[in-house]
Amino acid sequence: MAFINIVDLSFSYEGSSDMVFEHVSFRMDTDWRLGFTGRNGRGKTTFMRLLWDFGRREEDRRYEYSGTITAPVGFEYFPYEIMDQERFTLEIAEELLPGSTEPGEIWKIFREFSNLELGEDVLYRPFSTLSYGERTKALLALLFLRDDKFLLIDEPTNHLDMRAREILGEYLRKKSGFLLVSHDRRLLDTCTDHTLSINKTNIEIQKGNFSSWWENKRRQDACELAENEKLKKDIGRLKMAARQSGEWADQVEATKIGRKNAEKFSTTGRIDTRAYIGEKSRRMQMRRKNLERRQERAIEEKSALLKNLEEVRDLKLFPMEYRSEQLAEFRDISIGYGEKMVMGGVRFQICRGDRIALTGRNGCGKSSIIKLLLSCLGSRPGEGAVGFENIVHKSADVTALTYSGKIDIGSRLVISYVPQDAGFLKGKLTDYAKEKEIDPVLLNALLRKMDFSRTQLEKSMEDFSEGQKKKVLLAASLATQAHLYIWDEPLNYIDVFSRMQIEDLILKYKPTLMFVGHDREFVERISTKTLNCDEFSHFIGS
């Protein structure tokens, strides 16, 4: 048993007045399988980079912080940066693990690849030709083969399909000594035994997977809310009692001066009763002060509660009702890029109230269906898709998109679209809202409900975390009135709290929705139909 110790850690980025961490202390066992959770922008990636930077040579370190980090092991960070991606994966393996590709040692790599259902041929292909899932699996296999390293795994599931996530979860469950940032609840439950959470005011570790941590948090929040309500009532009662005692004390105090007032409050009518009245006044004043002190203590207790309560406020959506039952239909569609066909035999309808999940392995054509639908809509004068230009203009793969078959799209159909990638976001939110013809007040209100602070709303979007950028795209879609919402992998980088918030929104407003999703919890909860695109890609090979 060995521990990574974090003592009184404080850190802020150069030129920023905002503290990312302030006087944080805790420790982690090097054998734990830690899930790392928290809101977007709270510093999960920053913390992992600080650990990774600590493990480098002192002259190579990039970050300055106060406090101390001590660790009996080194750190490795995923995603590992590959400088020359045209090299064969075998060469990268040799760079990471010198001697590992020798005839007597390479079997260890093959064993790890097999556990991840990754073919041996991956080693003999240029890294740039591997799919995202193949790259993720290959790098994790190689990094876990490094001795005396605590692995820092930063959101490995983005763009991974459901099956790849299941394989990854089972693989990680058999490993130890890692810190995993993920917002996939099913994955965290599968492979973690402790949970590290960044809260509003602190960082804490609990034993157990995500579900046990979430249940504990819900119970704690419920207890604090109940105690908070009790203290609010106590404070109100004490305020009223203190005010009443004060009024009585003031009335009695006033009788000490003047014969008439003294006689009015005296039972004997004698002036020597002023001593009695003075004592009564003193006791009334003391009672008021005691009530005020109790009130102050109750206020202090109340202020100590709810500091880490994650307020998940209700979002709003403004769907438009389409005049007919059917919005679109694909009939025997085959889709390709140039002369290469990627899927065929595609048949489905989009009807009012449908929430269609496009599922299937990576590369099976889910995004191609969305691109085709958007391109057909965008080619008709007087109609369009909000956000459509983000995917169509200057995009070679869309320009080369070809299809055969019959597509029927309802006239004057308005679509709100969320693309996979948010990297194009730049500049101020106000300028983005103006460009998209969105009410900036509404956009800011939605982002505030998605855990943006007022300070963050003033920043340039280049400074947002990946999760915050994705929230901007989702908020822009929510602020748009549309008949059909199309979201391509909307949950990439989005924190767990916001995922649940979006689930509740969809179930409440029941928009017509088509989305690409790999988070099994999300898909199972909100979809009314599932379109498995593997079936259409198999059609090409038959």
SEFI-940860 format. One record per residue (C-alpha): x, y negated, z; chain. Coordinates in Angstrom, 2 decimals, decimal comma, always signed. Each point is the difference from the previous one (the first is absolute). Example, Ala and Ser with C-alpha at 12.3 -4.5 7.8 and 13.67 -1.06 7.14 Angstrom:
REM SEFI-940860
px; py; pz; ch
+12,30; +4,50; +7,80; A
+1,37; -3,44; -0,66; A
END
This chain:
REM SEFI-940860
px; py; pz; ch
+0,00; +0,00; +0,00; A
+1,43; -3,38; -1,06; A
-1,59; -3,43; -0,15; A
+0,04; -3,04; -2,25; A
-0,26; -2,95; +2,41; A
-1,41; -3,41; -0,90; A
+0,60; -2,58; +2,75; A
-1,30; -3,60; +0,00; A
-0,03; -0,16; -3,81; A
-0,90; -3,37; -1,57; A
+0,19; -0,80; -3,71; A
-1,14; -2,60; -2,51; A
+0,98; -0,48; -3,62; A
+2,45; -2,76; -0,80; A
-1,79; -3,29; -0,60; A
-3,24; +1,23; +1,56; A
-1,43; -1,26; +3,29; A
-2,20; +3,10; +0,38; A
+1,35; +2,74; +2,27; A
-0,48; +3,47; -1,46; A
+1,00; +1,62; +3,30; A
+0,46; -1,64; +3,38; A
+1,55; +1,76; +3,04; A
-1,06; +3,50; -1,11; A
+1,23; +3,06; +1,91; A
-0,73; +3,74; -0,42; A
+1,75; +3,23; -0,91; A
-0,47; +2,88; -2,45; A
+1,16; +3,61; +0,21; A
+2,08; +1,00; -3,02; A
-2,01; +3,25; -0,29; A
-3,41; -1,67; -0,18; A
-2,15; -0,12; -3,12; A
-1,19; -3,56; +0,38; A
-2,90; -1,56; -1,87; A
+0,35; -3,77; -0,26; A
-3,21; -2,04; -0,23; A
-1,11; -3,63; +0,23; A
-1,57; -2,80; -1,99; A
+1,55; -1,25; -3,24; A
+2,60; -2,68; +0,62; A
+0,69; +1,01; +3,62; A
+3,60; +1,07; -0,72; A
+0,01; +3,79; -0,55; A
+2,35; -0,17; -2,99; A
+2,07; -2,71; +1,72; A
+0,52; +2,20; +3,05; A
+1,09; +2,95; -2,13; A
+2,42; -2,21; -1,90; A
+1,48; -1,25; +3,27; A
+0,62; +3,61; +1,08; A
+1,47; +0,89; -3,38; A
+2,18; -3,14; +0,04; A
+1,24; +0,90; +3,50; A
+1,19; +3,35; -1,35; A
+2,19; -1,65; -2,66; A
+3,56; -1,19; +0,43; A
+0,15; -3,27; +1,91; A
+1,44; -1,91; -2,97; A
-2,90; +1,18; -2,21; A
-2,83; -1,04; +2,33; A
-2,52; -2,53; -1,32; A
-2,21; -0,83; +2,98; A
+0,68; -1,85; +3,24; A
-2,11; +0,66; +3,06; A
+0,19; -0,39; +3,77; A
-0,25; +2,93; +2,38; A
+1,59; +3,41; -0,40; A
-0,51; +3,13; -2,09; A
+1,81; +3,18; +0,99; A
-0,27; +3,34; -1,77; A
+1,89; +3,31; +0,10; A
-0,78; +0,59; -3,70; A
+0,22; -1,89; -3,26; A
-2,97; -1,17; -2,04; A
-1,08; +0,54; -3,58; A
-2,73; -1,98; -1,71; A
-2,61; +1,14; -2,50; A
-0,52; -1,13; -2,71; A
+3,73; +0,39; -0,63; A
+1,27; -2,51; -2,55; A
+1,31; +1,68; -3,15; A
+2,25; -2,45; -1,84; A
+0,31; +1,85; -3,30; A
-3,21; +1,88; -0,71; A
+1,22; +1,31; -3,35; A
+2,24; +2,47; +1,83; A
-1,10; +3,60; +0,39; A
-1,57; +0,83; +3,35; A
+2,88; +2,47; +0,51; A
+2,46; -2,91; +0,02; A
-2,10; -1,89; +2,55; A
-0,10; +3,11; +2,19; A
+3,80; +0,23; -0,12; A
+0,26; -3,69; +0,94; A
-2,30; +0,42; +3,01; A
+1,38; +3,40; +1,03; A
+3,59; +0,51; -1,19; A
+0,58; +3,67; -0,77; A
-3,70; +0,87; +0,10; A
-0,13; +0,81; -3,73; A
+2,80; +2,56; +0,19; A
-1,06; +3,58; -0,90; A
+0,11; +1,18; +3,62; A
-1,99; -2,97; +1,35; A
-2,58; -0,97; -2,60; A
-2,41; +2,65; +1,27; A
-0,81; -2,33; +2,91; A
-1,31; -2,61; -2,43; A
-2,00; +2,65; -1,86; A
-1,49; +1,15; +3,32; A
-1,16; -3,54; +0,86; A
-1,35; -0,49; -3,52; A
-1,94; +3,24; +0,28; A
-1,56; -1,11; +3,30; A
-1,20; -3,13; -1,80; A
-1,21; +1,95; -3,05; A
+2,59; -1,78; -2,12; A
+1,61; +1,79; -2,93; A
+3,75; +0,57; -0,15; A
+0,04; -1,65; -3,43; A
-0,42; -3,38; +1,74; A
+3,72; +0,09; +0,85; A
+0,92; +0,14; -3,66; A
-2,14; -2,92; -1,18; A
+0,78; -3,73; +0,07; A
-1,49; -1,51; +3,15; A
-1,81; -2,63; -2,09; A
-2,03; +2,73; -1,75; A
-1,44; +1,39; +3,24; A
-3,54; -0,88; +1,02; A
-0,52; -2,04; +3,17; A
-0,99; +3,14; +1,88; A
+3,08; +1,91; -1,22; A
+2,28; -2,86; +1,07; A
-1,59; -0,14; +3,45; A
+0,34; +3,73; +0,55; A
+3,56; +0,23; -1,36; A
+1,31; -2,88; +2,11; A
-1,68; +1,22; +3,19; A
+1,43; +3,50; -0,53; A
+3,51; -1,39; -0,46; A
-0,24; -2,44; +2,91; A
-1,20; +2,70; +2,41; A
+3,06; +2,08; -0,90; A
+2,29; -2,66; +1,46; A
+1,26; +0,95; +3,45; A
-0,36; -2,24; +3,06; A
-2,37; -2,42; -1,68; A
-3,27; -1,32; +1,33; A
-2,17; -0,58; -3,07; A
-1,98; -3,23; -0,38; A
-2,77; +0,76; -2,51; A
-1,85; -3,07; -1,27; A
-3,37; +0,69; -1,66; A
+0,92; +3,04; -2,12; A
-3,61; +0,72; -1,07; A
-0,70; -3,05; -2,16; A
-0,97; +1,28; -3,48; A
+0,14; +3,64; +1,17; A
-3,05; +2,09; -0,83; A
-1,90; +2,01; +2,62; A
+1,78; +3,27; -0,67; A
+3,43; -1,64; +0,20; A
-0,98; -1,57; +3,32; A
-1,06; +3,36; +1,39; A
+3,32; +1,55; -1,06; A
+1,92; -2,92; +1,53; A
-1,93; +0,30; +3,27; A
+0,74; +3,72; +0,34; A
+3,68; -0,62; -0,83; A
+0,37; -2,74; +2,61; A
-1,82; +2,09; +2,61; A
+2,91; +2,46; -0,13; A
+2,61; -2,74; +0,43; A
+0,97; -2,11; +3,01; A
+1,75; -3,27; +0,65; A
-1,80; -2,57; -2,13; A
-2,07; -3,17; +0,18; A
-2,79; -0,04; -2,58; A
-1,88; -3,10; -1,12; A
-3,24; +1,10; -1,61; A
-3,62; -1,12; -0,07; A
-1,26; +3,42; -1,10; A
-1,85; +1,31; +3,07; A
-0,03; +3,61; -1,20; A
+3,76; +0,00; -0,61; A
+0,78; -1,50; +3,41; A
-2,19; +2,59; +1,71; A
+1,74; +2,81; -1,87; A
+3,64; -0,76; +0,72; A
+0,49; -2,31; +3,02; A
+0,23; +0,77; +3,71; A
+0,45; -3,58; +1,32; A
-1,39; -3,35; -1,12; A
+1,85; -3,31; +0,06; A
-2,37; -2,95; -0,35; A
+0,70; -3,69; -0,50; A
-2,73; -1,83; +1,85; A
-0,76; -3,69; +0,20; A
+2,19; -0,56; +3,06; A
+2,19; +3,08; +0,39; A
+1,30; +3,27; -1,42; A
-0,98; +3,25; +1,70; A
+0,51; +3,73; -0,46; A
-2,54; +2,69; +0,79; A
+0,26; +3,76; -0,21; A
-2,22; +1,53; -2,68; A
-0,95; -0,53; -3,63; A
-2,02; -2,84; -1,49; A
-3,42; +1,35; +0,98; A
+0,95; +0,38; +3,66; A
+1,57; -3,49; -0,02; A
-3,11; -1,44; -1,65; A
-2,32; +1,64; +2,52; A
+2,10; -1,31; +2,89; A
-0,01; -3,48; -1,51; A
-3,77; +0,05; -0,45; A
-0,48; +1,03; +3,62; A
+2,42; -2,63; +1,26; A
-1,65; -2,70; -2,11; A
-3,45; +1,06; +1,23; A
+1,15; -0,11; +3,65; A
+1,58; -3,42; -0,47; A
-3,09; -1,34; -1,76; A
-2,23; +1,28; +2,83; A
+2,33; -1,48; +2,63; A
+0,13; -3,23; -1,98; A
-3,80; -0,26; +0,02; A
-0,09; +0,69; +3,75; A
+2,59; -2,70; +0,66; A
-1,88; -2,48; -2,21; A
-3,11; +0,54; +2,15; A
+2,06; -0,26; +3,21; A
+1,57; -3,25; -1,17; A
-3,41; -1,45; -0,81; A
-1,38; +1,04; +3,40; A
+3,05; -1,38; +1,83; A
-0,20; -3,28; -1,92; A
-3,64; -0,43; +0,99; A
+0,68; +0,91; +3,65; A
+3,00; -2,35; +0,17; A
-2,01; -2,83; -1,52; A
-2,89; +0,57; +2,46; A
+2,38; +0,18; +2,96; A
+1,65; -3,20; -1,17; A
-3,30; -1,81; -0,21; A
-0,96; +1,14; +3,52; A
+3,40; -0,96; +1,35; A
-0,22; -3,44; -1,58; A
-3,46; -0,55; +1,50; A
+1,17; +0,99; +3,48; A
+3,18; -2,09; -0,37; A
-2,12; -3,04; -0,80; A
-1,85; +0,29; +3,35; A
+3,22; -0,71; +1,93; A
-0,29; -3,70; -0,92; A
-3,00; -2,09; +1,07; A
-2,36; +0,38; +2,96; A
-3,07; +0,66; -2,09; A
+1,58; +2,81; -2,01; A
+1,46; +1,50; +3,17; A
-3,40; -0,03; +1,70; A
-1,59; +1,52; -3,10; A
+2,26; +3,06; +0,16; A
+0,16; +0,21; +3,81; A
-2,35; +2,20; +2,01; A
+0,44; -2,16; +3,09; A
+0,25; -3,41; -1,61; A
+3,22; -0,78; +1,97; A
+3,08; -1,48; -1,64; A
+2,30; +2,56; +1,70; A
-1,36; +2,58; -2,40; A
+2,38; -1,46; -2,64; A
+2,65; +2,49; +1,19; A
-2,37; +2,84; -0,70; A
-0,78; -1,46; -3,43; A
+3,72; -0,42; -0,73; A
+0,71; +3,65; +0,82; A
-2,92; +1,10; -2,15; A
+1,32; -2,11; -2,89; A
+3,51; +1,47; +0,42; A
-1,33; +3,54; -0,16; A
-2,10; -0,79; -3,08; A
+3,05; -1,48; -1,74; A
+2,06; +3,06; +0,93; A
-2,70; +2,26; -1,44; A
+0,08; -1,97; -3,23; A
+3,79; +0,28; -0,25; A
-0,10; +3,75; +0,67; A
-2,61; +0,44; -2,74; A
+2,14; -2,07; -2,38; A
+3,08; +2,13; +0,80; A
-1,97; +3,19; -0,65; A
-1,22; -1,53; -3,23; A
+3,56; -0,81; -1,09; A
+1,14; +3,57; +0,79; A
-2,90; +1,39; -2,05; A
+0,95; -2,29; -2,90; A
+3,62; +1,21; +0,21; A
-1,14; +3,64; -0,01; A
-2,24; -0,72; -2,97; A
+2,78; -1,70; -1,95; A
+2,21; +3,07; +0,53; A
-2,58; +2,16; -1,79; A
-0,68; +0,36; -3,74; A
+3,47; -1,19; -1,02; A
+0,46; +3,12; -2,15; A
-3,61; +0,34; -1,10; A
+0,00; +0,30; -3,80; A
-3,07; -1,95; -0,98; A
-1,38; +1,55; -3,19; A
-2,63; -2,44; -1,15; A
-2,65; +0,78; -2,58; A
+0,84; -0,91; -3,57; A
-2,55; -1,17; -2,55; A
-0,56; +1,01; -3,60; A
-2,10; -1,67; -2,68; A
-1,01; +2,71; -2,50; A
-2,34; -0,88; -2,85; A
-2,95; +2,24; -0,86; A
+0,24; +1,31; -3,56; A
-3,26; +0,00; -1,90; A
+0,13; +3,61; -1,22; A
+0,81; +3,28; +1,72; A
+3,04; +0,87; -2,13; A
+3,00; -2,34; -0,20; A
+2,36; +2,07; -2,17; A
+0,44; +3,45; -1,52; A
+2,98; +1,91; -1,40; A
-0,92; +2,79; -2,44; A
+2,65; +2,48; -1,15; A
+2,79; -2,54; +0,29; A
+3,62; +0,82; -0,81; A
+2,63; -2,53; +1,11; A
+3,56; -0,41; -1,19; A
+2,90; -2,41; -0,33; A
+1,02; -0,19; -3,63; A
+0,04; +3,57; -1,26; A
+0,30; +1,60; +3,46; A
-3,30; +1,18; +1,47; A
-0,22; +0,00; +3,80; A
-3,55; +1,20; +0,59; A
-3,05; +1,23; -1,85; A
-3,61; +1,04; +0,47; A
-0,69; -2,87; +2,39; A
-3,71; -0,22; +0,82; A
-1,62; -2,01; +2,76; A
-2,55; -2,72; +0,71; A
+0,18; -3,00; +2,30; A
-3,43; -0,72; +1,46; A
-1,18; -2,59; +2,47; A
+1,14; +0,82; +3,52; A
+2,61; +2,57; -1,08; A
+3,28; -0,01; +1,86; A
+2,22; +2,11; -2,22; A
+3,40; +1,18; +1,23; A
+2,49; +0,80; -2,77; A
+2,24; +2,74; +1,41; A
+2,65; +2,35; -1,33; A
+3,74; +0,40; -0,15; A
+2,30; -2,85; -0,99; A
+0,09; -0,57; -3,74; A
-3,29; +1,78; -0,76; A
-1,63; -3,15; -1,43; A
-1,90; -1,70; +2,82; A
+1,35; -3,47; -0,78; A
-0,41; +0,66; -3,73; A
-3,77; +0,30; +0,46; A
-0,04; -3,35; +1,78; A
+2,19; -1,65; -2,64; A
-2,24; +1,28; -2,77; A
-3,15; -1,25; +1,71; A
+1,55; -3,44; +0,57; A
+1,37; -0,27; -3,53; A
-3,38; +0,86; -1,53; A
-1,73; -2,58; +2,17; A
+2,65; -2,65; -0,61; A
-0,28; +0,36; -3,78; A
-3,62; -1,21; -0,01; A
-0,58; -3,75; -0,32; A
-1,83; -1,69; +2,85; A
+0,67; +2,82; +2,43; A
+2,96; +0,91; +2,13; A
+1,46; +1,42; +3,14; A
+1,21; -2,14; +2,83; A
+3,73; +0,63; +0,38; A
+0,00; +1,87; -3,32; A
+2,93; -1,99; -1,42; A
+2,31; +1,27; +2,74; A
+0,10; +3,38; -1,67; A
-0,69; -0,72; -3,65; A
+2,08; -2,96; -1,07; A
+3,67; +0,68; -0,81; A
-0,42; +3,68; +0,87; A
+1,45; +2,32; -2,64; A
-1,64; +3,15; +1,30; A
-3,46; -1,60; -0,25; A
+0,74; -1,40; -3,45; A
+0,87; +3,52; -1,16; A
-3,10; +1,53; +1,64; A
-2,09; +2,02; -2,43; A
-3,14; +2,06; +0,40; A
-2,62; +1,96; -1,83; A
-3,58; +0,76; +0,99; A
-2,88; -2,22; +1,03; A
+0,01; -2,65; +2,74; A
-3,21; -1,82; +0,92; A
+0,33; -3,07; +2,22; A
-2,99; -2,05; +1,13; A
-0,25; -3,51; -1,39; A
+1,05; -2,93; +2,19; A
+1,62; +2,36; +2,48; A
+2,24; -1,86; +2,47; A
+2,90; +1,93; +1,53; A
+2,27; -0,93; +2,89; A
+3,36; +1,74; -0,30; A
+2,83; +0,71; +2,46; A
+3,22; +1,24; -1,68; A
+2,55; +2,35; +1,55; A
+2,83; -2,48; +0,01; A
-0,06; -3,28; +1,93; A
+3,55; -1,04; -0,92; A
-1,21; -2,73; -2,36; A
-1,40; -2,08; +2,88; A
+1,93; -3,25; +0,38; A
-0,61; -3,49; +1,31; A
-2,65; -1,25; +2,41; A
-3,34; +1,62; +0,73; A
-1,82; -3,21; -0,93; A
+1,50; +0,09; -3,50; A
-0,86; +3,69; -0,37; A
-3,61; -0,67; +1,05; A
-0,24; -2,84; -2,52; A
+1,42; +2,20; -2,77; A
-2,53; +2,76; +0,76; A
-2,85; -2,48; +0,50; A
-0,54; +1,24; +3,54; A
-1,15; -2,16; +2,88; A
+3,26; -0,54; +1,97; A
-1,90; -0,39; +3,28; A
-1,66; +3,39; -0,53; A
+3,31; +1,61; -1,01; A
+1,71; -1,32; +3,14; A
-2,91; +1,09; +2,19; A
+0,21; +3,55; -1,36; A
+3,77; +0,11; +0,51; A
-0,38; -1,29; +3,56; A
-2,34; +2,93; +0,66; A
+2,68; +2,28; -1,45; A
+2,49; -1,15; +2,67; A
+1,68; -2,94; -1,78; A
+1,01; -2,77; +2,39; A
-0,55; -3,65; -0,91; A
+3,76; -0,38; -0,37; A
+0,18; +2,88; -2,49; A
-2,70; -1,58; -2,15; A
+2,31; -2,97; -0,56; A
+2,95; +2,10; -1,14; A
+0,97; +0,80; -3,56; A
-1,26; +3,40; -1,12; A
+3,55; +1,12; -0,83; A
+0,61; +0,07; +3,78; A
-2,93; +2,33; +0,69; A
+0,56; +3,66; +0,82; A
-1,13; +2,53; -2,59; A
-3,08; +0,75; +2,09; A
-0,87; -3,69; +0,28; A
+0,30; -0,43; -3,77; A
-2,38; +2,90; -0,55; A
-2,43; -1,61; +2,44; A
+0,04; -3,17; -2,12; A
-1,10; +2,03; -3,04; A
-2,72; +1,74; +2,00; A
-1,23; -3,25; +1,55; A
-0,16; -1,61; -3,45; A
-2,10; +2,93; -1,20; A
-2,29; -0,21; +3,03; A
-0,47; -3,73; -0,63; A
-1,16; +0,71; -3,56; A
-3,54; +0,79; -1,00; A
-0,03; +3,01; -2,30; A
-2,14; +2,90; -1,16; A
+2,88; +2,49; +0,12; A
+3,11; +0,02; +2,19; A
+3,01; +1,88; -1,36; A
+2,90; +0,50; +2,41; A
+3,18; +1,81; -1,10; A
+1,66; +1,45; +3,12; A
-1,32; -2,80; +2,23; A
+1,42; +1,41; +3,23; A
+3,71; +0,03; -0,87; A
+1,85; -1,71; +2,90; A
-3,30; -0,86; +1,75; A
+0,04; +0,59; +3,78; A
-2,32; +2,50; +1,70; A
-2,16; -2,65; +1,67; A
-0,72; -1,70; -3,33; A
-0,72; +3,34; -1,66; A
-2,71; +0,67; +2,55; A
-1,23; -3,57; -0,42; A
-0,33; +0,50; -3,77; A
-1,73; +3,36; +0,51; A
-2,61; -1,66; +2,22; A
-0,47; -2,79; -2,55; A
-0,67; +2,41; -2,87; A
-2,41; +2,10; +2,03; A
-1,89; -3,13; +1,06; A
-0,35; -1,78; -3,37; A
+0,02; +3,12; -2,23; A
+1,52; -1,62; -3,13; A
+0,37; +1,86; -3,27; A
+3,65; +0,99; +0,18; A
+2,58; +2,00; -1,93; A
+3,34; +0,47; +1,72; A
+3,19; +2,01; -0,12; A
+0,68; +1,40; +3,45; A
+2,42; +2,44; +1,61; A
-0,90; -0,61; +3,65; A
-2,18; +3,04; +0,66; A
-1,70; -1,58; +3,04; A
-0,99; -3,05; -2,06; A
-1,19; +2,02; -2,99; A
-2,09; +2,40; +2,07; A
-1,65; -2,79; +1,94; A
-1,04; -2,44; -2,74; A
-0,29; +1,83; -3,33; A
-3,32; +1,23; -1,37; A
+1,63; +1,73; -2,99; A
+3,47; +1,38; -0,66; A
+1,50; +0,16; -3,47; A
+2,94; +2,43; -0,05; A
+2,14; -1,21; -2,90; A
+2,13; +3,17; +0,07; A
-2,85; +1,69; -1,87; A
+0,31; -2,46; -2,88; A
+3,80; +0,18; -0,23; A
-0,22; +3,83; -0,11; A
-2,25; -0,40; -3,02; A
+2,97; -1,26; -2,03; A
+1,98; +3,15; +0,59; A
-2,84; +2,40; -0,73; A
END
